[in-house]
Amino acid sequence: MSTAQPITGCRPGDIAEHVFLCGDPARIDRISASWDEKREVCSVREYRIVTGKLAGLDVSAASTGIGAPSTAIVFEELVKLGAHSFIRIGNSGGLNRELELGDLVVTSGAVRDDGTSRSYVVPEFPAVASYELTAALMEAARECGAHARAGVTWSLDAFYARNASVDPSGELNSMSVAGYWPSHLETRISDMREAGVLNCEMEAGVLLTLATLFGLRAGCICVVSDRTPWPGPSEIDLDRNMSTCIDVASRAMLSAARRA
């Protein structure tokens, strides 16, 4: 019987215990740029995985694609091949008005507004980050002189249905087809801000939920790439400060591994 995982095709020995996750397969090269002895072990659909050594530590970097369903698939297969510590490096929309483009947000816990995690466990179950990885990320951010805040992330499914732009008059406009936007969504954004939620993205909720269910460690650090609602289409920058975000995550992973 084949020991290869059904989706990624990865086998025992392909995956390290410490794994960086990102949505975009193209970001794998940036995450692994300084690694030694690296090799690509998967390039299937939205999944690309590279394994190597970071300052002597065996590590892997895996892309999840966009959203919770694809994240859960690759997470399951990584865990079945021995991975136990995960740091997500991503982009996010800033909800807190004090956040600027390029700021970093370390997720301490997530609002589970996705469907996939509910397939695993009841909605009341919390999505909580590893306190060791959260502390390591904040410590690494201070070492790098990066502007980072820790707090709650809104992890959602529908990108366009949950985002809006602000026109010159201050009105919110849907980003979905033909302006489709149920009235309750405007209230939803306002409610999240009122609750002190810092940012929104699409993968942290399922990642943190599954890590807790399986007795593993997971953390998440994201660049603020836009502000929700967007002041306009020019107010999105997926690359601003991403190099610092990667550096912070790398330092944190090394620190947490040495203390384990």
C-alpha positions in Angstrom: 0.0 0.0 0.0 1.3 3.5 -0.9 2.3 5.7 2.0 1.9 8.8 -0.1 -0.7 11.3 1.1 -3.7 11.4 -1.3 -3.7 15.1 -2.2 -0.1 16.4 -1.9 1.6 13.1 -2.6 4.1 13.7 0.2 5.6 10.7 2.0 7.3 10.1 5.3 10.6 12.0 5.5 9.2 14.8 3.2 7.9 17.1 6.0 9.7 18.6 8.9 8.2 19.0 12.4 8.3 22.8 12.1 6.3 24.2 9.3 5.6 27.7 7.9 2.3 28.2 6.1 1.3 30.8 3.6 -1.6 31.1 1.2 0.4 32.0 -2.0 2.6 29.3 -3.5 4.9 32.0 -4.9 5.7 33.1 -1.3 7.4 29.8 -0.6 10.6 30.9 -2.4 10.7 34.1 -0.2 10.2 32.1 3.0 12.9 29.6 2.2 15.4 32.0 0.5 17.9 31.7 3.3 17.5 28.0 4.0 20.1 25.3 3.4 19.7 21.9 1.8 16.2 22.8 0.6 14.2 20.6 -1.8 10.7 20.8 -3.3 8.6 17.9 -2.1 5.2 19.0 -3.5 3.8 21.1 -6.4 0.1 20.1 -6.8 -2.8 22.4 -7.4 -2.5 25.3 -4.9 -0.1 23.3 -2.8 3.7 23.8 -3.0 5.9 22.5 -0.2 9.7 22.9 0.3 11.7 21.3 3.1 15.2 22.3 4.2 17.2 23.7 7.2 16.9 27.1 8.8 19.9 27.8 11.0 20.2 24.0 11.5 16.6 23.5 12.3 14.6 21.1 10.0 11.7 23.1 8.6 9.1 23.0 5.8 7.1 25.7 4.1 3.7 24.9 2.6 1.2 26.9 0.7 -2.4 26.4 1.7 -4.2 28.3 -1.1 -7.0 30.7 -0.2 -9.5 29.8 2.6 -10.3 27.2 5.2 -11.2 24.1 3.1 -7.8 24.0 1.3 -6.0 24.9 4.5 -7.6 22.0 6.4 -6.6 19.5 3.7 -2.9 20.3 3.6 -2.8 20.7 7.4 -4.2 17.2 7.9 -1.6 15.7 5.5 1.3 17.7 7.1 0.3 16.5 10.6 0.0 12.8 9.4 3.6 13.1 8.2 4.9 14.4 11.6 4.6 18.2 11.6 3.6 19.6 15.1 4.5 23.3 15.1 3.0 25.8 12.6 3.3 29.5 11.9 1.1 31.1 9.3 2.6 34.1 7.4 -0.1 35.9 5.7 -1.9 39.1 4.5 -4.9 40.5 6.2 -7.3 43.4 6.2 -7.0 45.9 9.1 -10.2 46.5 11.0 -8.7 48.5 13.9 -8.5 52.2 12.7 -5.1 52.6 14.3 -3.5 50.0 12.1 -1.5 51.2 9.0 -0.5 49.4 5.9 2.5 47.2 6.6 1.8 46.8 10.4 1.9 43.3 11.7 -0.8 41.5 13.6 -0.1 38.4 15.7 -3.3 36.4 16.2 -4.0 35.5 19.9 -7.4 34.0 18.9 -9.8 34.0 16.0 -13.5 34.5 15.4 -14.4 31.3 13.6 -16.6 32.7 10.8 -15.8 29.8 8.4 -17.6 26.7 7.5 -14.8 24.2 7.6 -13.9 24.4 11.3 -17.6 23.8 12.1 -17.4 20.5 10.3 -14.9 19.4 12.9 -16.3 20.9 16.1 -19.1 22.9 17.5 -19.0 26.7 16.9 -18.5 27.4 20.6 -15.1 25.7 20.6 -12.4 28.5 20.6 -9.8 29.1 18.0 -6.8 29.9 20.2 -3.1 30.3 19.2 -0.3 28.6 21.0 0.9 30.9 23.8 4.5 29.9 23.2 4.4 30.8 19.5 2.4 34.0 20.2 5.0 35.1 22.7 7.8 34.2 20.4 6.3 36.1 17.6 5.8 39.3 19.7 9.4 39.0 21.1 10.8 38.5 17.6 8.8 41.6 16.3 10.4 43.7 19.1 13.8 42.4 18.2 13.2 43.4 14.5 11.8 46.8 15.5 8.6 46.0 13.8 5.3 47.6 14.7 3.2 44.6 15.8 0.0 44.1 17.9 -1.4 40.9 19.3 -5.1 40.4 19.4 -8.2 38.7 17.9 -8.6 38.0 14.2 -11.8 37.7 12.2 -11.4 34.5 10.1 -14.0 34.4 7.4 -14.9 32.6 4.2 -16.3 34.9 1.6 -13.7 37.5 0.4 -15.9 39.7 -1.8 -19.1 39.3 0.1 -17.4 40.5 3.3 -15.4 43.4 2.0 -16.5 46.9 1.0 -14.9 50.1 -0.4 -15.7 53.6 0.7 -16.7 56.1 -1.9 -15.9 59.9 -1.7 -19.2 60.5 0.1 -18.3 58.0 2.8 -20.8 55.4 1.7 -19.9 51.7 1.8 -20.0 49.9 -1.5 -19.9 46.1 -2.0 -17.0 44.5 -3.9 -19.2 41.6 -5.0 -20.8 41.1 -8.5 -23.4 43.7 -9.3 -23.0 45.3 -5.9 -24.5 42.3 -4.1 -24.2 43.0 -0.4 -26.9 41.9 2.2 -27.6 44.8 4.7 -26.4 42.7 7.7 -22.8 42.7 6.4 -22.3 46.4 7.1 -23.4 45.8 10.6 -21.1 42.8 10.9 -18.0 44.9 10.1 -19.1 47.5 12.6 -19.7 44.8 15.2 -16.3 43.3 14.8 -14.6 46.7 15.2 -16.7 47.4 18.3 -15.6 44.1 19.8 -12.0 45.1 19.3 -11.1 42.7 16.5 -7.9 43.8 14.9 -7.9 42.3 11.4 -9.6 39.8 9.1 -8.3 37.0 6.9 -9.4 33.5 5.8 -7.2 30.8 7.3 -6.3 31.4 11.0 -9.6 30.2 12.4 -9.4 26.7 10.9 -5.6 26.5 11.5 -5.9 27.3 15.2 -9.0 25.1 15.7 -7.4 22.0 14.2 -4.1 22.5 16.0 -5.9 22.6 19.3 -8.1 19.6 18.5 -5.0 17.6 17.5 -2.8 18.7 20.4 -0.4 20.7 18.3 1.1 24.3 18.3 0.1 26.9 15.8 0.5 30.7 15.6 -0.3 33.3 13.0 1.3 36.6 11.9 -0.1 38.7 9.1 0.8 42.0 7.4 -2.0 44.6 7.2 -2.3 44.7 3.4 -5.4 46.8 3.3 -7.9 48.4 5.6 -11.5 47.2 5.8 -13.6 48.9 4.6 -11.1 50.0 1.9 -10.8 53.7 1.2 -10.3 52.8 -2.4 -8.8 50.2 -4.7 -5.3 51.8 -4.5 -5.2 51.1 -0.8 -4.1 47.5 -1.0 -0.4 46.4 -0.9 0.2 42.7 -0.6 4.0 43.1 -0.4 4.5 46.0 2.0 6.6 44.7 4.9 6.2 41.1 4.0 10.0 40.6 4.2 9.9 41.7 7.9 6.9 39.5 8.5 8.9 36.5 7.2 11.9 37.5 9.3 9.8 37.7 12.5 8.2 34.4 11.8 11.6 32.7 11.2 13.1 34.1 14.4 10.0 33.0 16.4 10.1 29.5 15.0 13.8 29.1 15.9 13.2 30.6 19.4 10.2 28.4 20.1 12.0 25.2 18.9 15.0 25.9 21.1 12.8 26.3 24.1 10.7 23.3 23.5 
